[in-house]
């Protein structure tokens, strides 16, 4: 098996596919290019339970390592309320719905028009 050299767009596509495969809900992607130095894209998604949130995060990091050689930094997987996955180019947040609603992270990054569509 050969490992591809990733770029931000191929990493984003792989992340979105992984989230879809694992039944993540309410997936929102935010283009950070020119808006932040922390990465090119941010993805926010929800899982139905702490167990699903942790599982989504674990499978995503395994796939990125296997397919692209990306060793992601992960925070919060043990609790499963809010998992942060930093791939370098793409920042992924996976929340339980209640926690996502409380923090409303996407509202900080989306334009007012985009935020209205996300509601």
N, C-alpha and C positions, 0 to 999 in steps of 0.2 A: 504494500500500500504506500503510495507517495503522498507526502504532505504538501499542500499548496502553500505558496507564500501569500498571506492575506493582505488585503487592503481594507480600508474602512467600509467600502460598499459591499465587498464579498463577505466580510465579517457580519455586517448588518443583515444581509440576506440569509446567512446561515442561522443567525440568532432568531430572526422572524420565523424561519421554517421550524426550528426547534421548539419555539414557543407554541406554534400552531400544532405541531405533532403531539405536544404534551397538554393540549387543551387549555392553554392559558386564555384568560378572558380579558376583554377590554384593552387590547394591545394598542398603545399609542407610540408613535415614533416621532422624535423631535430632532430637526436638523440643527446642530450646534455650530456648524462651520461659520466662522466669522463672529460668533457670539460668545464663545468660551474657549479657553485654552485646554480644558480638561478632556476634550474628546471631540469627535466629529458628529457623533449621533448619541442620542439618549433614547432608550426604550423603556416604557413603563407598562407593566402588565399585572394582572391579578390572578391568583389561584383561589379556589373555593375554601381551602382549609390550610392550616399550618403545615400539615403533612404534604399537601400538593405543592405549596409554595417551595418547601425544601426540596421536593423531588424535581420540580421544574428546574430549580437552580443547579442541582447536582447533575442532572442529565445534560443541561446546557454546557456546563463547564467541561464535562467529559467529552462531549461532541467537539467542542472547540479545541480541546487538547489533541484529540484523535485526528481530526480533519485538517487542522491548521497549525498545530504545535503551539497554540496560545495557552499560556499558563495564566489564568485569570485570578485576580485578587477577589476574595469573597468575604463578605461580612454579614452576619445575622442568620446564617443557615440553620444553626442549632435551634433557635427560637422559632423560626418560620413565620414571623409576623411581617418582616420587611427584610428581604435579602438584596444586598447590593453586590453586583458583579461588575468588576472593572476589567475590561479586555484591553484597555489602552486607547483604542479608537472609538469604542462603543461602551457606554455606561448603561447597565441594565438594572432596573429596579423591579422586583417582583414582590407584590404586597398581598396580604389578605384584604378583602374589600373594605372592611371597617377601618383598617389602618390607612389604607390609601385615601379613603374619604376624609379622614382626620387631617392628614398632612397636605393633601391636594397639591402634590409636587408638580404635576404638569401645569398647573395654573401659573407657576413661577416662570415657566419657560415658553409657554405657548403665547402667541399674540392674542389679543382679545377675540378676534374672529375665530381663530383656531380653537380657543378655549370654549367658545359657545358651541362649536360643532362637536367637541368632545363630550359635552354634557348630555 
